[in-house]
Amino acid sequence: MISYLELIDKDIINVKNGENIGRFSDIEIDIKKGKVTALYIEDKNTKLFSFFNKAKSMVINWEEIVKIGLDVIVVNYESDNVRIAKEIANGN
């Protein structure tokens, strides 16, 4: 079992190419089913400017998570499958 606080600021690594795609920032939960459905990832390139501007977040589906380790979260995804948090908020 892992707590939300243990996930904060973990790097997200894509197993397909070894790329560090950002850091964990939030979680999406389906409250009707009581299950985690996705992870929100803060774009590593916008962290410095997130104080002034809302950082752009990616959303990776729970099924695409390979392993949650001590320091990183390993995911297996294609960039076409990643949703942008703004699209979700707008219902797209």
C-alpha positions in Angstrom: 0.0 0.0 0.0 1.2 3.5 -0.8 -0.1 6.8 0.4 -0.7 10.0 -1.6 2.1 11.8 0.2 4.6 9.1 -0.9 3.7 9.7 -4.5 4.2 13.5 -4.4 7.2 14.6 -6.6 8.1 11.2 -7.9 9.6 11.3 -11.4 7.5 9.6 -14.1 9.7 7.5 -16.5 8.4 6.1 -19.8 9.6 2.5 -20.2 9.4 2.7 -24.0 12.2 5.2 -24.3 13.5 5.9 -20.8 12.3 9.5 -21.0 11.6 11.4 -17.8 8.2 12.9 -18.7 7.6 14.9 -15.5 6.6 14.5 -11.9 3.5 13.2 -10.2 1.2 16.0 -9.2 -2.3 14.6 -8.6 -4.5 11.6 -8.9 -7.9 10.9 -10.5 -10.3 8.6 -8.6 -13.6 7.2 -9.7 -15.6 7.6 -6.5 -18.4 5.3 -7.7 -16.1 2.4 -8.2 -13.6 3.4 -5.5 -10.6 3.0 -7.9 -7.8 5.1 -9.0 -8.2 5.8 -12.7 -5.3 8.1 -13.7 -2.3 10.0 -12.6 -1.7 13.7 -13.3 1.8 14.6 -14.3 3.3 18.0 -14.0 5.2 18.8 -17.2 8.9 19.0 -16.2 9.4 22.1 -18.4 6.8 24.2 -16.7 7.6 23.7 -13.1 9.6 26.8 -12.7 6.8 29.0 -14.2 3.9 27.2 -12.4 3.9 29.9 -9.7 2.8 32.5 -12.2 1.0 30.3 -14.7 -1.0 27.1 -14.2 1.3 24.3 -15.1 0.1 22.1 -18.0 -0.6 18.6 -16.7 -0.7 15.3 -18.6 -3.0 12.5 -17.5 -1.9 8.9 -17.7 -4.4 6.1 -17.3 -3.9 3.7 -14.4 -3.6 0.8 -16.8 -0.5 2.3 -18.3 1.4 2.2 -15.0 4.0 -0.5 -14.9 5.5 -0.1 -11.4 5.6 2.4 -8.6 9.0 2.3 -7.1 10.8 4.1 -4.2 12.0 7.0 -6.4 10.1 6.8 -9.7 6.9 5.7 -11.3 7.4 3.7 -14.5 4.8 3.9 -17.2 4.3 2.3 -20.6 2.4 4.7 -22.9 2.3 6.1 -26.4 2.2 9.9 -26.5 -1.1 9.7 -28.5 -2.8 8.1 -25.4 -1.9 10.9 -23.0 -4.7 13.2 -22.2 -4.1 16.9 -21.3 -5.7 18.0 -18.0 -7.2 21.1 -19.7 -9.0 18.8 -22.2 -10.5 16.8 -19.3 -11.7 19.9 -17.5 -13.4 21.1 -20.6 -15.1 17.7 -21.1 -13.1 16.7 -24.3 
